Amino acid sequence: MAGISSTSFRALFELYYAPLCRRLTALTGDPVLAEDIVQESFLRLYLSPPPDLSNPGAWLNRVAVNLAYNELKRARRRGPLEALAAGKGQAAPADPVEEVERRDEVERVRVALNRLTPRERFALLLRHSGYSYAEIAAAIHIAPTSVGTILARAQRNFRAVYLDEEG
Amino acid sequence: MAACDEGRLMALLDGELDARERIEIEHHLAACPPCRARLQELRSARREVEESLNAYMGFLEKMEFPTHEAWQRWQSQQVKKGAMNMFTRVKRSVSAAAACLLVAGALTLQPVQTAAANFLQIFRVNQMTTVPISQRNLEAMVQELRQKGGQVKLRELGRISIDGAQGDAMTKEAQSWAEAVSVLGRTLAEPAVPPSLGLKQSNLSYGREFTVKFTLNVDKMNELLRALGSKKFLPPELNGREFSIRFPSIVEASYVPGEPTSRYLHLSIMGAPEIWVPAGVDVDELRSLLLELPILPPDLKERLASVRDWQHTLILPNIDGQGHEVKIGNTIGLLYQSGNDKNHSVALVWQQGDLWFILSGAGLTEEQALSIAQSLE
């Protein structure tokens, strides 16, 4: 009755689970929260699939981004996120020195992103993953004409923290 | 000036201005050195931020999210939420389900009682059988239904409402097995789950009966039937008449492992659902209308038409031969198995007296499932 058979549901899970988790980890800064959100998105797909499911990946992505944004706004999550800092599930580094330097930079990016408001953070990361202004506006519930302003402010605040961390 | 506030300069860099706006702002920039400097600043900041984010995303790209474990977690959460979901699923997909239920209803009707007072025909589902169908055929049917019936919105087919407790009030936690099964109006042995499975009861709850009612919009129904190529249509007298399905009380018990494995067990016990059809509806006619829908594959049509005692039989699809009949005490159950050795799931459905039993789980064998089923006798 749900319109999606259990085998094809499993296939969707196999296909989209990990990529969605990565994207949501970037957005939330928290891999555990990211997995919870992705699980919730699949639950919604399971319980009330949209009548037209020609692009399930896009549908899941939209639902997950929306859940994440609401969650971050609600919880105003910031603070250090140990799981990511510890490099959860990372493959062994090829060159340890390079790896340390790289991780240091990643850590600074993460700290800087965490200082932004959810709105700034989402605007910045969604643009980075190729969203248009119209799509960003829809995802974070603002007018399309305000996207540029938010991005400019996000950029400025990001750099302020990032450069501060460097020095 | 307002023409080139920061937001618009950003939009210019991101290629988000239309031609007119772009020309306007470029004119202004040509004449305004401070704005040019701000644009330059924004541009270099933008580039630095992009580089930082590239490094960050490159790092995340290597993060592993083991899909297999996630799938198992997803499934076991389904079990924990099972009790609620069984109802929410009914509620949420009720509009989509209405058409299906009507099919199931028309195929499984046998009057057990004619309530003279309100001129209702009441039918009780008290038998079951399987009809083989392939995944491919099933998907083709859904596809065709969606394409041809796509013009008609499901919610226009009728009005649906639910009587009875809703939301959190629908299910209650029970303190003991005896308390839970008391809603079924009889006593029942507690299931014996082999200790070797390492499962602990995580949830024991019961729900009171509720009734799903729907009134048909005959014009819209007929529009759908026509789109699906039907030659027969519903009589206009059916318009606005109320059909309902009464779901009796239900008991649900879940068992989860003490250690993180994918094993789980879920048991639901409920009284036989009843379908209430308004007086004057010719159920034989309704059945033949549905059986003659061109979207049913010919072999399926034949199988459905050949079900003896269709009037009180629940028809379960046996997809790709995954199910087979098993003996539980003196009754016949249907056992479905799927998955491989590592991730094996079982579902067992049987009916005894006036109760329906559904046992589902993963990580247990057919024999183990059957022995748990037997222990409920």
Interface residues (C-beta under 8 A of the other chain):
Chain A: M1 A2 G3 S5 S6 T7 S8 R10 F13 E14 Y17 A18 C21 R22 T25 A26 P31 E35 V38 Q39 F42 L43 L47 S48 P51 K88 G89 Q90 A91 R102 R103 E105 V106 R108 V109 R110 A112 L113 L124 L125 R127 H128 S132 Y133 T145 S146 V147 G148 T149 I150 L151 A152 R153 Q155 R156 F158 R159 Y162
Chain B: D5 E6 G7 R8 L9 M10 A11 D14 E16 L42 A45 R46 E48 V49 E50 S52 L53 A55 Y56 M57 F59 L60 E61 K62 M63 E64 F65 P66 T67 A70 W71 R73 W74 Q77 N85 T88 R89 R92 S93 A96 A97 C100 Q135 L138 E139 V142 R146 L154 I319 S338
